[in-house]
């Protein structure tokens, strides 16, 4: 996790518990909501990795780190601003910040 994100986490948590969460979801077109069960607007994305499915030519490979363009757009959804991940999967890691 980048130092800037660690600083954000420290400010958001500030004595409140934070839970590390992981989910694998289907990719989607750019600027399209991708449903992530349990993610909320005040949570903090740690990593969003695009994965090729095992049936792809170079299956089971990390195709790209999409963290920099990922954002939580609403409760239960993230989006990637410019990259389409249709046909692939996303490994999403985030901290759930509890009040």
BAKEVO-975140 format. One record per residue (C-alpha): residue in three letters; x, z, y. Coordinates in steps of 0.5 Angstrom, whole numbers, plus 500, padded with zeros to 3 digits. Example, Ala and Ser with C-alpha at 12.3 -4.5 7.8 and 13.67 -1.06 7.14 Angstrom:
BEGIN
Ala525516491Ser527514498
***
This chain:
BEGIN
Unk500500500Unk503498507Unk505504511Unk499502516Unk494503511Unk497510509Unk496512516Unk489509516Unk488513510Unk491520512Unk486519519Unk480517515Unk481523510Unk483528514Unk482534509Unk476530506Unk477528498Unk479521497Unk478517490Unk482511488Unk477506485Unk478500481Unk473494480Unk474487477Unk469482480Unk468474480Unk471471485Unk466467491Unk467462496Unk471464503Unk466468508Unk461469502Unk459476500Unk462479494Unk458485491Unk463491489Unk459497486Unk460503490Unk464501496Unk462503503Unk464501510Unk468507511Unk472506505Unk479503505Unk482497501Unk488498498Unk489491494Unk485485493Unk488480487Unk486474485Unk486473477Unk486467473Unk481468467Unk485468460Unk482461459Unk485457465Unk492453464Unk496459466Unk491464464Unk492472465Unk496470472Unk496473478Unk494467483Unk495471489Unk495477493Unk488476498Unk489483501Unk490481508Unk484477509Unk479481505Unk475486509Unk469490507Unk463487511Unk457492509Unk456497504Unk457494497Unk460488499Unk467485501Unk469478504Unk475474504Unk476470510Unk479463508Unk480463501Unk475461496Unk476464489Unk471461485Unk472460478Unk477466478Unk476474478Unk478479483Unk482486482Unk479490488Unk483497489Unk480502494Unk480509496Unk473512497Unk473516503Unk468522502Unk465526508
***
